[in-house]
Amino acid sequence: MKYNWNWNIYWEDAPDGMGTYFDSLISGLKWTLATAGSAWVLALVIGLLIGTLRTAPNKWIVRAANAYVELFRNIPLIVQMFLWYFVFPECLPVDMGNALKQLPNAPFVTAVLSLGFFTSARVAVQVSTGIQALPRGQRMAGVALGLTLPQTYRYVLLPMAFRIIIPSLTNEVAAIIKNSSVALSIGLIELTASARSMQEMSFQTFEAFGAATIIYLVVSVIAILLSNLLEKTLRVPGFIAAGSAK
């Protein structure tokens, strides 16, 4: 069976009234970037907190932080999205659960939360690894200067740890962009969902997913180049970058 290529399909009007198929792909890209960007901010904030707690001197705090990492890192992302979207509202009081279901952008909010918590577990491992890679003398020097433990983390340990884990965080940035495609399973019309819709309406499978592949590649390369530039700017001479999470 011969496949009929149609490279002009991108400029044809889509039946869904969203403009051309190219417009639909760009709209999907915007949702992808919004989801990945919002989730990354959430993941970075929570990951920094949990990663720091994993190196705290209190063993109970360490155990709680480790439990958080194991919980969110070992449950598949698509399962977490289903739990957040379908199960979590049912566990709340009726009025609150109904309010969540009726949010105008419920799939977007759900995708950001599930992707953010999932990625935060990986970021936490990176942060704790970076802190543990620092010489013990840095923590002791902070205490010797009269800093409290939180101040030692804030002004001494975390700034150094962040700089040496930037290469591994770069991998997480690329991963969160690609993982955002899972959000199509809960109805978010991001880039992959837009390509799938284009394929179903036009029957041009290769053109639809070929365009999505190129867009994902370009966005990931740009994100990695920016992260590499940040790494070079903040690099600390004499320190070897920590490896990625295991």
CYANA upper distance limits for C-alpha pairs under 8 A (distance plus 0.5 A):
  5 TRP  CA    204 GLN  CA      7.99
  5 TRP  CA    207 GLU  CA      8.22
  6 ASN  CA    204 GLN  CA      7.86
  6 ASN  CA    207 GLU  CA      7.96
  7 TRP  CA    207 GLU  CA      7.37
  8 ASN  CA     12 GLU  CA      7.50
  9 ILE  CA     21 TYR  CA      7.55
  9 ILE  CA    202 SER  CA      8.46
  9 ILE  CA    204 GLN  CA      8.43
  9 ILE  CA    207 GLU  CA      8.33
 10 TYR  CA     20 THR  CA      6.96
 10 TYR  CA     21 TYR  CA      5.37
 10 TYR  CA     22 PHE  CA      5.28
 11 TRP  CA     20 THR  CA      5.88
 11 TRP  CA     21 TYR  CA      6.77
 11 TRP  CA     22 PHE  CA      6.71
 12 GLU  CA     20 THR  CA      5.67
 12 GLU  CA     21 TYR  CA      6.77
 13 ASP  CA     17 GLY  CA      8.03
 13 ASP  CA     18 MET  CA      8.45
 13 ASP  CA     19 GLY  CA      5.97
 13 ASP  CA     20 THR  CA      4.58
 13 ASP  CA     21 TYR  CA      6.76
 14 ALA  CA     18 MET  CA      6.92
 14 ALA  CA     19 GLY  CA      6.41
 14 ALA  CA     20 THR  CA      5.65
 14 ALA  CA     21 TYR  CA      5.87
 14 ALA  CA     24 SER  CA      8.42
 14 ALA  CA    198 MET  CA      8.26
 14 ALA  CA    201 MET  CA      8.25
 15 PRO  CA    201 MET  CA      7.86
 18 MET  CA     23 ASP  CA      7.37
 18 MET  CA     24 SER  CA      6.65
 19 GLY  CA     23 ASP  CA      6.33
 19 GLY  CA     24 SER  CA      7.49
 20 THR  CA     24 SER  CA      7.03
 21 TYR  CA     25 LEU  CA      6.88
 21 TYR  CA    198 MET  CA      7.08
 22 PHE  CA     26 ILE  CA      6.78
 23 ASP  CA     27 SER  CA      6.62
 24 SER  CA     28 GLY  CA      6.69
 24 SER  CA    194 SER  CA      6.66
 25 LEU  CA     29 LEU  CA      6.65
 25 LEU  CA    191 LEU  CA      6.52
 25 LEU  CA    194 SER  CA      6.12
 25 LEU  CA    195 ALA  CA      7.03
 25 LEU  CA    212 ALA  CA      8.05
 26 ILE  CA     30 LYS  CA      6.79
 26 ILE  CA    191 LEU  CA      8.15
 27 SER  CA     31 TRP  CA      7.05
 27 SER  CA    190 GLU  CA      7.96
 27 SER  CA    191 LEU  CA      8.08
 28 GLY  CA     32 THR  CA      6.68
 28 GLY  CA    189 ILE  CA      6.42
 28 GLY  CA    190 GLU  CA      4.47
 28 GLY  CA    191 LEU  CA      4.46
 28 GLY  CA    192 THR  CA      7.89
 28 GLY  CA    193 ALA  CA      7.81
 28 GLY  CA    194 SER  CA      6.07
 29 LEU  CA     33 LEU  CA      6.66
 29 LEU  CA    190 GLU  CA      6.62
 29 LEU  CA    191 LEU  CA      5.37
 30 LYS  CA     34 ALA  CA      6.57
 30 LYS  CA    190 GLU  CA      7.94
 30 LYS  CA    191 LEU  CA      8.45
 31 TRP  CA     35 THR  CA      6.45
 31 TRP  CA    189 ILE  CA      7.69
 31 TRP  CA    190 GLU  CA      5.55
 31 TRP  CA    191 LEU  CA      7.75
 32 THR  CA     36 ALA  CA      6.52
 32 THR  CA    177 ILE  CA      7.62
 32 THR  CA    180 SER  CA      6.85
 32 THR  CA    181 SER  CA      7.97
 32 THR  CA    190 GLU  CA      5.59
 32 THR  CA    191 LEU  CA      6.52
 33 LEU  CA     37 GLY  CA      6.23
 33 LEU  CA    177 ILE  CA      7.74
 34 ALA  CA     38 SER  CA      6.48
 35 THR  CA     39 ALA  CA      6.47
 35 THR  CA    108 PHE  CA      7.24
 35 THR  CA    111 ALA  CA      7.39
 35 THR  CA    112 VAL  CA      6.10
 35 THR  CA    180 SER  CA      7.22
 36 ALA  CA     40 TRP  CA      6.43
 36 ALA  CA    112 VAL  CA      7.80
 36 ALA  CA    115 LEU  CA      8.43
 36 ALA  CA    176 ILE  CA      6.35
 36 ALA  CA    177 ILE  CA      5.80
 36 ALA  CA    180 SER  CA      6.59
 37 GLY  CA     41 VAL  CA      6.93
 38 SER  CA     42 LEU  CA      6.95
 38 SER  CA    112 VAL  CA      6.78
 38 SER  CA    116 GLY  CA      8.33
 39 ALA  CA     43 ALA  CA      6.48
 39 ALA  CA    111 ALA  CA      8.48
 39 ALA  CA    112 VAL  CA      5.21
 39 ALA  CA    113 LEU  CA      7.15
 39 ALA  CA    115 LEU  CA      6.35
 39 ALA  CA    116 GLY  CA      4.72
 39 ALA  CA    117 PHE  CA      8.50
 39 ALA  CA    176 ILE  CA      8.42
 40 TRP  CA     44 LEU  CA      6.44
 40 TRP  CA    116 GLY  CA      6.61
 40 TRP  CA    119 THR  CA      8.11
 40 TRP  CA    173 VAL  CA      7.86
 40 TRP  CA    176 ILE  CA      7.70
 41 VAL  CA     45 VAL  CA      6.78
 41 VAL  CA    116 GLY  CA      8.22
 42 LEU  CA     46 ILE  CA      6.69
 42 LEU  CA    113 LEU  CA      8.34
 42 LEU  CA    116 GLY  CA      5.83
 42 LEU  CA    117 PHE  CA      7.93
 42 LEU  CA    120 SER  CA      7.94
 43 ALA  CA     47 GLY  CA      6.03
 43 ALA  CA    115 LEU  CA      8.49
 43 ALA  CA    116 GLY  CA      5.07
 43 ALA  CA    117 PHE  CA      6.49
 43 ALA  CA    118 PHE  CA      8.20
 43 ALA  CA    119 THR  CA      6.06
 43 ALA  CA    120 SER  CA      4.48
 43 ALA  CA    121 ALA  CA      8.28
 43 ALA  CA    123 VAL  CA      7.46
 44 LEU  CA     48 LEU  CA      6.44
 44 LEU  CA    120 SER  CA      6.74
 44 LEU  CA    123 VAL  CA      7.12
 45 VAL  CA     49 LEU  CA      6.98
 45 VAL  CA    120 SER  CA      8.36
 46 ILE  CA     50 ILE  CA      6.59
 46 ILE  CA    117 PHE  CA      8.21
 46 ILE  CA    120 SER  CA      6.32
 46 ILE  CA    124 ALA  CA      8.19
 47 GLY  CA     51 GLY  CA      6.16
 47 GLY  CA    119 THR  CA      8.44
 47 GLY  CA    120 SER  CA      4.87
 47 GLY  CA    121 ALA  CA      6.63
 47 GLY  CA    122 ARG  CA      7.89
 47 GLY  CA    123 VAL  CA      5.37
 47 GLY  CA    124 ALA  CA      4.64
 47 GLY  CA    125 VAL  CA      8.38
 47 GLY  CA    127 VAL  CA      7.79
 48 LEU  CA     52 THR  CA      6.52
 48 LEU  CA    123 VAL  CA      7.62
 48 LEU  CA    124 ALA  CA      6.43
 48 LEU  CA    127 VAL  CA      6.75
 49 LEU  CA     53 LEU  CA      6.78
 49 LEU  CA    124 ALA  CA      7.99
 50 ILE  CA     54 ARG  CA      6.75
 50 ILE  CA     65 ALA  CA      6.12
 50 ILE  CA     68 TYR  CA      8.44
 50 ILE  CA    121 ALA  CA      8.35
 50 ILE  CA    124 ALA  CA      6.01
 51 GLY  CA     55 THR  CA      7.56
 51 GLY  CA     65 ALA  CA      8.03
 51 GLY  CA    123 VAL  CA      7.83
 51 GLY  CA    124 ALA  CA      4.37
 51 GLY  CA    125 VAL  CA      6.46
 51 GLY  CA    126 GLN  CA      7.83
 51 GLY  CA    127 VAL  CA      5.50
 51 GLY  CA    128 SER  CA      5.13
 52 THR  CA     56 ALA  CA      7.18
 52 THR  CA    124 ALA  CA      8.07
 52 THR  CA    127 VAL  CA      7.33
 52 THR  CA    128 SER  CA      6.51
 52 THR  CA    131 ILE  CA      8.32
 52 THR  CA    153 TYR  CA      8.45
 53 LEU  CA     61 ILE  CA      6.90
 53 LEU  CA     62 VAL  CA      6.42
 53 LEU  CA     65 ALA  CA      6.64
 54 ARG  CA     61 ILE  CA      7.74
 54 ARG  CA     62 VAL  CA      5.08
 54 ARG  CA     63 ARG  CA      8.07
 54 ARG  CA     65 ALA  CA      6.06
 54 ARG  CA     66 ASN  CA      6.96
 54 ARG  CA    128 SER  CA      6.71
 55 THR  CA     62 VAL  CA      7.17
 55 THR  CA    128 SER  CA      6.70
 55 THR  CA    131 ILE  CA      7.99
 55 THR  CA    132 GLN  CA      7.92
 56 ALA  CA     61 ILE  CA      7.52
 56 ALA  CA     62 VAL  CA      6.79
 57 PRO  CA     62 VAL  CA      8.26
 58 ASN  CA     62 VAL  CA      6.89
 59 LYS  CA     63 ARG  CA      6.62
 60 TRP  CA     64 ALA  CA      6.71
 61 ILE  CA     65 ALA  CA      6.67
 62 VAL  CA     66 ASN  CA      6.55
 63 ARG  CA     67 ALA  CA      6.56
 64 ALA  CA     68 TYR  CA      6.83
 65 ALA  CA     69 VAL  CA      6.93
 66 ASN  CA     70 GLU  CA      6.70
 67 ALA  CA     71 LEU  CA      6.51
 68 TYR  CA     72 PHE  CA      6.82
 68 TYR  CA    121 ALA  CA      7.69
 69 VAL  CA     73 ARG  CA      6.21
 69 VAL  CA    121 ALA  CA      5.15
 69 VAL  CA    122 ARG  CA      7.88
 69 VAL  CA    124 ALA  CA      7.76
 69 VAL  CA    125 VAL  CA      8.17
 70 GLU  CA     74 ASN  CA      6.30
 70 GLU  CA    121 ALA  CA      8.13
 71 LEU  CA     75 ILE  CA      7.06
 72 PHE  CA    117 PHE  CA      7.16
 72 PHE  CA    118 PHE  CA      5.73
 72 PHE  CA    121 ALA  CA      6.54
 73 ARG  CA    118 PHE  CA      6.50
 73 ARG  CA    119 THR  CA      8.21
 73 ARG  CA    121 ALA  CA      6.15
 73 ARG  CA    122 ARG  CA      7.23
 75 ILE  CA     79 VAL  CA      7.30
 75 ILE  CA     80 GLN  CA      7.21
 76 PRO  CA     80 GLN  CA      6.93
 77 LEU  CA     81 MET  CA      6.77
 77 LEU  CA    114 SER  CA      7.79
 77 LEU  CA    115 LEU  CA      7.63
 77 LEU  CA    118 PHE  CA      7.20
 77 LEU  CA    182 VAL  CA      8.19
 78 ILE  CA     82 PHE  CA      6.83
 78 ILE  CA    182 VAL  CA      6.80
 78 ILE  CA    183 ALA  CA      8.44
 78 ILE  CA    185 SER  CA      8.13
 79 VAL  CA     83 LEU  CA      6.67
 80 GLN  CA     84 TRP  CA      6.62
 80 GLN  CA    114 SER  CA      6.52
 81 MET  CA     85 TYR  CA      6.48
 81 MET  CA    110 THR  CA      7.32
 81 MET  CA    111 ALA  CA      7.01
 81 MET  CA    114 SER  CA      6.02
 81 MET  CA    115 LEU  CA      8.31
 81 MET  CA    183 ALA  CA      7.98
 81 MET  CA    186 ILE  CA      7.83
 82 PHE  CA     86 PHE  CA      6.06
 82 PHE  CA     87 VAL  CA      7.59
 82 PHE  CA    186 ILE  CA      7.67
 83 LEU  CA     87 VAL  CA      5.27
 83 LEU  CA     88 PHE  CA      6.49
 84 TRP  CA     88 PHE  CA      5.55
 84 TRP  CA     89 PRO  CA      7.99
 84 TRP  CA    110 THR  CA      6.69
 84 TRP  CA    113 LEU  CA      8.46
 84 TRP  CA    114 SER  CA      7.24
 85 TYR  CA     89 PRO  CA      7.62
 85 TYR  CA    107 PRO  CA      7.87
 85 TYR  CA    110 THR  CA      6.48
 85 TYR  CA    186 ILE  CA      7.73
 86 PHE  CA     90 GLU  CA      7.74
 87 VAL  CA     91 CYS  CA      7.13
 88 PHE  CA     92 LEU  CA      7.40
 88 PHE  CA     97 GLY  CA      8.48
 89 PRO  CA     96 MET  CA      8.03
 89 PRO  CA     97 GLY  CA      4.81
 89 PRO  CA     98 ASN  CA      7.74
 89 PRO  CA    100 LEU  CA      7.01
 89 PRO  CA    101 LYS  CA      7.54
 90 GLU  CA     94 VAL  CA      7.96
 90 GLU  CA     97 GLY  CA      6.47
 91 CYS  CA     97 GLY  CA      8.01
 92 LEU  CA     96 MET  CA      6.71
 92 LEU  CA     97 GLY  CA      5.85
 93 PRO  CA     97 GLY  CA      6.46
 94 VAL  CA     98 ASN  CA      6.55
 95 ASP  CA     99 ALA  CA      6.67
 96 MET  CA    100 LEU  CA      6.85
 97 GLY  CA    101 LYS  CA      6.85
 98 ASN  CA    102 GLN  CA      6.69
 99 ALA  CA    103 LEU  CA      6.95
100 LEU  CA    106 ALA  CA      7.52
101 LYS  CA    106 ALA  CA      7.08
102 GLN  CA    106 ALA  CA      7.65
105 ASN  CA    109 VAL  CA      6.77
106 ALA  CA    110 THR  CA      6.50
107 PRO  CA    111 ALA  CA      6.48
107 PRO  CA    183 ALA  CA      8.01
107 PRO  CA    186 ILE  CA      6.54
107 PRO  CA    187 GLY  CA      6.60
107 PRO  CA    188 LEU  CA      5.86
108 PHE  CA    112 VAL  CA      6.68
108 PHE  CA    183 ALA  CA      8.47
108 PHE  CA    188 LEU  CA      6.70
109 VAL  CA    113 LEU  CA      6.74
110 THR  CA    114 SER  CA      6.59
111 ALA  CA    115 LEU  CA      6.29
111 ALA  CA    180 SER  CA      8.00
111 ALA  CA    183 ALA  CA      6.22
111 ALA  CA    188 LEU  CA      8.49
112 VAL  CA    116 GLY  CA      6.16
113 LEU  CA    117 PHE  CA      6.59
114 SER  CA    118 PHE  CA      6.51
115 LEU  CA    119 THR  CA      6.54
115 LEU  CA    176 ILE  CA      7.94
115 LEU  CA    179 ASN  CA      8.12
115 LEU  CA    180 SER  CA      7.67
116 GLY  CA    120 SER  CA      6.42
117 PHE  CA    121 ALA  CA      7.12
118 PHE  CA    122 ARG  CA      7.82
119 THR  CA    123 VAL  CA      6.77
119 THR  CA    172 GLU  CA      8.03
119 THR  CA    176 ILE  CA      7.71
120 SER  CA    124 ALA  CA      6.44
121 ALA  CA    125 VAL  CA      7.06
122 ARG  CA    126 GLN  CA      7.01
122 ARG  CA    172 GLU  CA      8.44
122 ARG  CA    245 ALA  CA      7.04
123 VAL  CA    127 VAL  CA      6.68
123 VAL  CA    169 LEU  CA      7.66
123 VAL  CA    172 GLU  CA      8.18
124 ALA  CA    128 SER  CA      6.65
125 VAL  CA    129 THR  CA      6.52
125 VAL  CA    245 ALA  CA      6.43
126 GLN  CA    130 GLY  CA      6.64
126 GLN  CA    165 ILE  CA      7.03
126 GLN  CA    168 SER  CA      7.70
126 GLN  CA    169 LEU  CA      7.93
126 GLN  CA    242 ALA  CA      8.28
126 GLN  CA    243 GLY  CA      8.47
126 GLN  CA    244 SER  CA      7.13
126 GLN  CA    245 ALA  CA      6.31
127 VAL  CA    131 ILE  CA      6.77
127 VAL  CA    161 ALA  CA      7.24
127 VAL  CA    162 PHE  CA      7.46
127 VAL  CA    165 ILE  CA      7.61
128 SER  CA    132 GLN  CA      6.61
129 THR  CA    133 ALA  CA      6.58
129 THR  CA    242 ALA  CA      7.45
130 GLY  CA    134 LEU  CA      7.28
130 GLY  CA    161 ALA  CA      5.09
130 GLY  CA    162 PHE  CA      7.48
130 GLY  CA    164 ILE  CA      7.04
130 GLY  CA    165 ILE  CA      6.44
130 GLY  CA    242 ALA  CA      6.51
131 ILE  CA    157 LEU  CA      6.83
131 ILE  CA    158 LEU  CA      7.42
131 ILE  CA    160 MET  CA      8.43
131 ILE  CA    161 ALA  CA      5.65
133 ALA  CA    161 ALA  CA      8.32
133 ALA  CA    242 ALA  CA      7.78
134 LEU  CA    138 GLN  CA      7.71
134 LEU  CA    157 LEU  CA      8.16
134 LEU  CA    160 MET  CA      8.38
134 LEU  CA    161 ALA  CA      7.66
135 PRO  CA    139 ARG  CA      8.37
136 ARG  CA    140 MET  CA      7.01
137 GLY  CA    141 ALA  CA      6.33
138 GLN  CA    142 GLY  CA      6.81
138 GLN  CA    156 VAL  CA      7.58
138 GLN  CA    157 LEU  CA      7.68
139 ARG  CA    143 VAL  CA      6.99
139 ARG  CA    152 THR  CA      7.11
139 ARG  CA    156 VAL  CA      7.95
139 ARG  CA    157 LEU  CA      7.51
140 MET  CA    144 ALA  CA      6.58
141 ALA  CA    145 LEU  CA      6.72
142 GLY  CA    146 GLY  CA      7.23
142 GLY  CA    147 LEU  CA      6.07
142 GLY  CA    148 THR  CA      8.40
142 GLY  CA    152 THR  CA      5.80
142 GLY  CA    156 VAL  CA      7.38
143 VAL  CA    147 LEU  CA      5.69
143 VAL  CA    148 THR  CA      7.09
143 VAL  CA    149 LEU  CA      7.77
143 VAL  CA    152 THR  CA      7.51
147 LEU  CA    151 GLN  CA      6.11
147 LEU  CA    152 THR  CA      6.30
148 THR  CA    152 THR  CA      6.57
149 LEU  CA    153 TYR  CA      6.87
150 PRO  CA    154 ARG  CA      6.56
151 GLN  CA    155 TYR  CA      6.35
151 GLN  CA    156 VAL  CA      8.22
152 THR  CA    156 VAL  CA      5.73
152 THR  CA    157 LEU  CA      6.87
153 TYR  CA    157 LEU  CA      5.21
153 TYR  CA    158 LEU  CA      5.97
154 ARG  CA    158 LEU  CA      6.34
154 ARG  CA    159 PRO  CA      7.78
155 TYR  CA    159 PRO  CA      7.13
156 VAL  CA    160 MET  CA      7.21
157 LEU  CA    161 ALA  CA      6.49
158 LEU  CA    162 PHE  CA      6.32
159 PRO  CA    163 ARG  CA      6.98
160 MET  CA    164 ILE  CA      7.10
160 MET  CA    236 VAL  CA      8.40
161 ALA  CA    165 ILE  CA      6.83
162 PHE  CA    166 ILE  CA      6.82
163 ARG  CA    231 GLU  CA      7.66
163 ARG  CA    234 LEU  CA      6.58
163 ARG  CA    235 ARG  CA      6.64
163 ARG  CA    236 VAL  CA      7.50
164 ILE  CA    235 ARG  CA      7.62
164 ILE  CA    236 VAL  CA      7.90
164 ILE  CA    239 PHE  CA      7.39
164 ILE  CA    240 ILE  CA      7.27
164 ILE  CA    241 ALA  CA      5.08
164 ILE  CA    242 ALA  CA      6.53
165 ILE  CA    169 LEU  CA      6.69
165 ILE  CA    241 ALA  CA      6.26
165 ILE  CA    242 ALA  CA      5.87
165 ILE  CA    243 GLY  CA      8.04
166 ILE  CA    170 THR  CA      6.63
166 ILE  CA    227 SER  CA      7.95
166 ILE  CA    230 LEU  CA      8.48
166 ILE  CA    231 GLU  CA      6.45
166 ILE  CA    241 ALA  CA      8.12
167 PRO  CA    171 ASN  CA      7.54
167 PRO  CA    227 SER  CA      8.15
167 PRO  CA    228 ASN  CA      7.79
167 PRO  CA    231 GLU  CA      7.37
167 PRO  CA    241 ALA  CA      7.25
167 PRO  CA    242 ALA  CA      8.30
168 SER  CA    172 GLU  CA      7.36
168 SER  CA    241 ALA  CA      8.48
168 SER  CA    242 ALA  CA      7.61
168 SER  CA    243 GLY  CA      6.76
168 SER  CA    244 SER  CA      5.45
168 SER  CA    245 ALA  CA      8.27
169 LEU  CA    173 VAL  CA      6.85
169 LEU  CA    244 SER  CA      8.41
170 THR  CA    174 ALA  CA      7.05
170 THR  CA    223 ALA  CA      8.43
170 THR  CA    224 ILE  CA      6.61
170 THR  CA    227 SER  CA      6.29
170 THR  CA    228 ASN  CA      8.10
171 ASN  CA    175 ALA  CA      6.62
171 ASN  CA    224 ILE  CA      8.32
172 GLU  CA    176 ILE  CA      6.48
173 VAL  CA    177 ILE  CA      7.04
173 VAL  CA    223 ALA  CA      7.64
173 VAL  CA    224 ILE  CA      8.17
174 ALA  CA    178 LYS  CA      7.05
174 ALA  CA    220 SER  CA      5.94
174 ALA  CA    223 ALA  CA      7.36
174 ALA  CA    224 ILE  CA      7.42
175 ALA  CA    179 ASN  CA      6.40
176 ILE  CA    180 SER  CA      6.59
177 ILE  CA    181 SER  CA      8.20
177 ILE  CA    216 TYR  CA      8.46
177 ILE  CA    220 SER  CA      7.72
178 LYS  CA    216 TYR  CA      7.87
180 SER  CA    190 GLU  CA      8.49
181 SER  CA    190 GLU  CA      7.37
181 SER  CA    191 LEU  CA      7.57
181 SER  CA    192 THR  CA      6.22
181 SER  CA    193 ALA  CA      8.08
183 ALA  CA    187 GLY  CA      7.30
183 ALA  CA    188 LEU  CA      6.09
183 ALA  CA    189 ILE  CA      8.48
183 ALA  CA    190 GLU  CA      7.93
184 LEU  CA    188 LEU  CA      5.44
184 LEU  CA    189 ILE  CA      6.64
184 LEU  CA    190 GLU  CA      7.19
184 LEU  CA    192 THR  CA      7.61
184 LEU  CA    193 ALA  CA      5.95
188 LEU  CA    193 ALA  CA      7.83
189 ILE  CA    193 ALA  CA      5.57
189 ILE  CA    194 SER  CA      6.40
190 GLU  CA    194 SER  CA      6.51
191 LEU  CA    195 ALA  CA      6.72
191 LEU  CA    212 ALA  CA      7.16
192 THR  CA    196 ARG  CA      6.62
192 THR  CA    209 PHE  CA      8.31
192 THR  CA    212 ALA  CA      7.14
193 ALA  CA    197 SER  CA      6.57
194 SER  CA    198 MET  CA      6.64
195 ALA  CA    199 GLN  CA      6.67
195 ALA  CA    208 ALA  CA      5.57
195 ALA  CA    209 PHE  CA      6.24
195 ALA  CA    211 ALA  CA      8.36
195 ALA  CA    212 ALA  CA      6.78
196 ARG  CA    200 GLU  CA      6.71
196 ARG  CA    208 ALA  CA      7.63
196 ARG  CA    209 PHE  CA      7.90
197 SER  CA    201 MET  CA      6.69
198 MET  CA    202 SER  CA      6.38
198 MET  CA    203 PHE  CA      8.08
198 MET  CA    204 GLN  CA      8.06
198 MET  CA    208 ALA  CA      6.53
199 GLN  CA    203 PHE  CA      5.39
199 GLN  CA    204 GLN  CA      5.78
199 GLN  CA    205 THR  CA      5.44
199 GLN  CA    208 ALA  CA      6.13
199 GLN  CA    209 PHE  CA      8.25
200 GLU  CA    204 GLN  CA      8.45
200 GLU  CA    205 THR  CA      8.49
204 GLN  CA    208 ALA  CA      6.68
205 THR  CA    209 PHE  CA      6.74
206 PHE  CA    210 GLY  CA      5.91
207 GLU  CA    211 ALA  CA      6.56
208 ALA  CA    212 ALA  CA      7.01
209 PHE  CA    213 THR  CA      6.49
210 GLY  CA    214 ILE  CA      6.84
211 ALA  CA    215 ILE  CA      6.71
212 ALA  CA    216 TYR  CA      6.63
213 THR  CA    217 LEU  CA      6.63
214 ILE  CA    218 VAL  CA      6.64
215 ILE  CA    219 VAL  CA      6.65
216 TYR  CA    220 SER  CA      6.53
217 LEU  CA    221 VAL  CA      6.57
218 VAL  CA    222 ILE  CA      6.71
219 VAL  CA    223 ALA  CA      6.71
220 SER  CA    224 ILE  CA      6.62
221 VAL  CA    225 LEU  CA      6.58
222 ILE  CA    226 LEU  CA      6.69
223 ALA  CA    227 SER  CA      6.67
224 ILE  CA    228 ASN  CA      6.55
225 LEU  CA    229 LEU  CA      6.70
226 LEU  CA    230 LEU  CA      6.75
227 SER  CA    231 GLU  CA      6.63
228 ASN  CA    232 LYS  CA      6.77
229 LEU  CA    233 THR  CA      6.72
230 LEU  CA    234 LEU  CA      6.67
231 GLU  CA    235 ARG  CA      6.06
